[in-house]
Amino acid sequence: MSRRILLTTYEFAPFRGGIGRVAEGLAEGAAALGAEPIVLAPDYGEDQGPHDALRNYAIRRFDGAFCSIVSPRRLLRFAAICRHAIAATRPDLVHGVDPPAQMALAVLSRFGLVPRHVLTVHGTELLRYRAETLPRLWMRNGFARADAVCAVSRHVLDTLLAGFRIDPGRAFTSHPGIAPAWHDSPPTDRAVTRRLWKVNDGDAVVLTVARVVAEKGQDRVVAALARLPEALRARFLYVVAGTGPDGFARQLDEAAAAGGVRLLRTGAVPDAELIRLYDAADLFIMLSRQTPKRLEGLGLTYIEAGSRGLPSIACDTGGVPEAVLDGSTGVLLPGNCPAEDIATVLARLGADPPERTRLGFGARAHARAFTYANHAREVYERAGLLG
C-alpha cells in the first residue's frame, strides 16, 4: 500500500539553510523507509536539474519568490499552490516543514481543504508569530487543527505549548538528522589542510560554520581570543566558514586585526569541503545569542562537528543543550557569559589534547542517533502514517 507524503517547504536544495537540510533529510529518510515522498519546493532559478534527477523521490518545483510570514498575499498564493499539489498528488499525509508552509496549511485546514497533516516547528518562527497579531491568530488555530506538530527540540516544544492552543498529546519532539556523508565519509588529510592554513604543531584550530551574523556569535569568539596573552593567542587560528552581511563581516575582520587574532574567513563552502574543514579543526565553537526575535532551535552544525569527532563550545540557549552535552560532547557556557570566561575555556581546551579527544569520542557517539531515517520514522509514526 502506498504511503504518499507531500512535503511542502520554501527552503530546499540548492538553497543552503538549516530548514532546507531538515526538509531534504525528511524526504531521504521517508524514501529509505519505503514511503513515497513528494517535495513541493520553489524553483530558485538555478540549475536544479542535476540535483533533482539524482533524488530517489519526486520534486515538484513552483515559481515563487521569498515568502514572508507577515505577507498575507504571498501566503494565500502559496496556499493555492499547496492546494493544487494536494489535488494532483492525492497524498496520505501532508507535511508543512517551514513557517510559510505551516501558515499555508493553516489556511487550507480552516476550510477542510487539506487531508491528514503534520507541521514541523523550528523555534524562531514561534517568536515571530507571538510578536505579530495576524500570524499569532492564524497559527493559534492552525496548530490546533494539525494532526500532529513536531518540534526540533524539547525547548522548542516547551515554547510551542506555552504560547499556542494545542493538545499536548499531539505535539512531540524529534531531532532532525544529518546527511549520511557526515557519518560515513573517511577521514580527510588533516595535515595537508593545516599546512595550507600555516598551522604549526601545537597550534589549535577553532572553527565556526554558520551564517556570519551577530546571532551566531563569531564576534564573541574574536573578543575572547583577543583577551588571551599574546604568546598564547598566537597559537590559535580561528576559521569562520559562511557568508553574511558585508558590514558584520567587516567588523569581524577589524576586531580580529585590532586584537591580534589570527582569523581565516573562507566564505561559502560546499558540504564536501566542509568535512575537510571539520577534520582539520581541533574545536568547534558557535556562541549563539538568543534575542526576542530569534532562538537556536537545535543547531545541526554541532551534530555535524560531533560526527567528525570534534567537540564543541556553545552557549546553553534554546535547544543547544540537546545538541551539546556539557562535559560529554563539549562545554556549555551561560548565554550571557563574558569574553573572559570564553577565553578561559579556549585556553584550557586548546592546551589539553587528551580532553579534546575524550570529548570528541563522546560527540561522535552522540551524533550517531541523528540520522535521516530515525527522524523520518519518529515523525511519520507519530503522525499515524507508519507503524
N, C-alpha and C positions, 0 to 999 in steps of 0.2 A: 504494500500500500504506500502510495506517495505521501511524503510529509514535506509539503512545499512551504518554504519560508520566504516571504518578501521582506528584505531588509531595506529600509528607507533611510537615506542619510545625505547631507550636503557635504560631508567630508569623506573622501575615499581616494585611494591611489589614482593618479600620481600626486594628489595633494598630500603634503607632509604635515602630519599633526597627530596628536595623541588619539583623538576620536577616530580619525581615519584608520589608524592602526587597530583600534578596537573593532571597528566595522569589518575590516579585512580579516581579522582573526576569527570573528564570529562566522563569517562566510566559509573560511577554510575549515574551521572546526566542525561546522554543521555538515559540510560535504564529507568530511572524514567519518562522521557518524552515520552516514547513509541517508541523510536528508537531502532535499533538493533546494538549495538556497538560490535566490534571485536577488541581485543587488540593484536597487534604484538609486543612481548617483548622477551628479552633474557631468556634463561634457565641459571640461576645463579649457577646451580649445587647443590642447596639446596633442601630441601623437600618442594616444592611449591604446591604439590598436594592438601593438605587440604585447603590452601588459595584459589587456583583456583577453587576448587569444590564448594566453598560457594558463588562464584560470580554469579550474575544473567545475565551474559554476557559471551561470549566465549573469551578465552585467547589462542593464538597460540604462543608457545614458539619456539625459534630458538637457535641454538648453536652459540654463539658469545661472544668473549671477549670484553673488553672495546674498544670503537670506538672513536678515536681521530678525530677532525675535520680537522687536518692537515695530515691525513694519507689517500692519495688517494686510496691505495689498499683496505683498510678496508671499506672505504666509498663506493667504487664500489661494494664490496661484499654485503654490506648492501642494496645497491640499487637493486641488483639482488634478494635478499631475499624479498624486498618490492614488486618487480615486480611479483614474483611468488605468493605472498599472494594476490595481486590485482587480478591476473588471477583466483585464486582459490575461492575468496570470492565475486567477482564482486560487489564492494561497490558503493553506490550512492555518497559517499564523502570519501576522504582520508584525514586524519589529521596528519600532522607531528608535534609531541608535543615537541621534544627535538632537540638540534642542529644537531646531526648526521642524524635524520630523515629529518630535513629541507634540509640538503645538499644532502641526497639520493634522495629525491623527486625533488630537483632541477635538478639532472641528468636525471631522468625519464621524467620530463616535457620538457626538452630540445629536446627530441626525440618523444614527443607525446605519452608517454607510461603510463601516469597517468591521471585518469579522474579528475573531479572537485576536487580541494583540497584546504585546508586551513592550514596555518602554525601558530604556537604559538611561540613568541619570549619572552625571559625572561630578557634580558639585557646584561649580561656578554658576551654572545656569539657574540653580535654585536661589542663589543670592540675587541674581538679576530679576527673576520672577517676583521675588518678595519686594523688590525695590520699585517695580513698575505696576501700576494699577491694572492695566489690561492684561498683561501676562499673568499676574497673580490670580486674577479671577478666572482667566482662561484655563490655567493649569490646575487650579484647585479642583475643578470638575473633571478635567482631563485625566488626572491621576486617579480620581475616584472611579472613573469608568473603565480604566485599563484592567485587563485580566490579571496582569502581574507587572510589578515595577522592580527592575534590578538596579541596585546601587553598586558602584565600583569599589566601595569600601564601607566599613561599618560607620565611619564618621559621616560619610555622605548619606547613609541610611538614616542615621540619627537626625541629620539636618532635614531630610525629607519628612520624616514622621513628625518632627517638631513644628513644621511650617505649613503642612498641607493636609487636606482631608483625604485620608487613605486608610483602608483596613490594614493593620499591621500584619495580618496573616497573608496578604498578597504582596508584601514588599520583602525583599531579601537582598543579601549581599553575595556577589560573585566577583572575584578578582579577575580582570582580563588576563589573557595570556600574551606571551611574546613569541615571535616567529621561531620556527624550529632551528633556523640557522644559528641563532644565538646559543642554543644548547649544543648543537651538533658540529659546528664548524671546527676544524682542527686549529690548534694554536698558530698564530701568525708569527713571523720572525721579529720578536721583540727587540733584539739587539740592533737590527737594521733600522727600525723606526727610531729608536733612541739615538742612534748615530746621526740620523738626518736632523734630529732636533738638537744636536750638540749637547746631549746629556752625558755627564761624566759618571763614572762608577761612584755609587754612594749618593747620587742626587735622587730626589723624589719628584716624580711627575704627578701632578694633581690635575684631574680632568673634570670639566663640566660639559655635558651635552644637553643643550636646551636653547630655546629662543633667547637671544641676547636682549633681555628686557629686565627692568628693575625687579619685577615679581620673582624672577628666578635667582636673584641674589648674587650674580657674578661680582658686583661691586663690593659686596661684603667679604668675598674671598680675597680680593685685591687689598682691601683695607686691613684684613687680618695678616696677610703675608707682609705687608708694609711695616707691621709692628714687630716683626721678628728682628733680632740683632743682625747686622749686616752680613756677617760671615755665615750665619745660618740661613738667612733669606736667600743668599746666592746659591744655595743647594736645592732650591725648589724651582721647578718650571711649572707655570700654570697654563694649561692648554684649554681653550674655550672653543667648542665646536657649535656652530649655529649662526643664525643671522637674526637681525633685528633692526630697529630704527637707527639711522646713522648717528643721531645725537647721543643716544646712550652708549653706543659702541665707542664713539669718540671720547666721551667722558671716561670710559673704562681705560682706554689707551693712555689718556692724560694722567689718570690716577696711578696707573702702573709705572709710568715714566717718572712721576714725581716721587713715588715711594720706593723706587729701585727694585720693582718686582719684574721678574722675567715672565712675560706674557706672550703667548702664541695664540693668535686667533686664526682658525682655519677656515671660517665661513661655513657654508653648507657642505656636508659630507655625505655621500651615498652610504647606504647601510653596510655594504661590503667593506668599505673603508672605515666605517665606524668600529667594526670589530677589530681592525688593526690598531685603532687608537686606544680602545679599551685594553687590549692585550699589552700595549706598551706602557700603560699608566700604572701607578702604584696605589692611588686613591681616587675614588670618585667623590665629588662634592657638589651638592646643589642645596643652597640655603634658601628655600622658597619662603617668600613672605605671604602671610595671609592678610588680606585687606577686606574692607566692607564689600568689595565687588569681585573678589577672586579668592579661591582656595585651591590648594593642591589636592585633587580628589584621591589620588594614589601615588602616581609617579612611576611610570613603567620604566623610565631610564635607570632608576635604582635597581630594578629587577634585571634589566639588560646587563648592567655592570656586574651584578652578582653572578649572572650566568657565566661570565668570563672570569670568575674568581676574584673580583675586585670589591673590596669593602667600601662602604660609603660613609660620608659625614653629611648629616642632614639636620633639619630643624623639625621639632615634633608638632608640625602644623597639619591640619586636615587629615587625610588618610595616610600620610607618610609613615607613621609608626607601624603600619601594616606592611609596608614595603621594606623598611629598615628596622631590624630588631636590635634594639640597643644592647650592646655588649656581645651580641651573637653574630650579626652580619655587618656591624658598623657602629657608629656613635651618633646618638641623637642629642641635640642641643636644644635648649629652650628657644622658642620662636623669636624672642627679643634679646637674645644673648649678645653681649658686647663683643667688639672685634678682638679684645684681649683674650676672651675665653676661646674664641675660634682659633686664634693663634696658638694658644696653649695645646689644643688638641692636635693641630697640624704639626707642631714641633714634636709632640710625643710620638705620634704615629709615624712621622717622617723618619724618626731615629730608631724605630723598632720593627725591623722586617719580620721577626717571628710573630709578633702580634698581628701585623698585616696579613700574614699567611693564615693564621688561625681564623681571623675574621673573614678572610676570603673563602676558606673552606665552608664556613657557615653560610656565607652569602650564596655560594654555588648550590648548596643543599636546599636552601630556602627557595631559590629560583626554580627548582625542578618542577614544582607544582604549578607554576604559571605557564600553562600551555593552552593553545587554541582549543584543543579537544576538551580539556577539563572545563574551560569556561563555557563553551557551547553546550556541553552536556548539562551542566548545572542550570543554565538559563532555560534551556528548552524542556528539561524535565519539570522545572518549577512552573513553566508556562503551560504545562499539560500536553506538550506535543510528543515528547519521548517518554519511554518507560512503560 
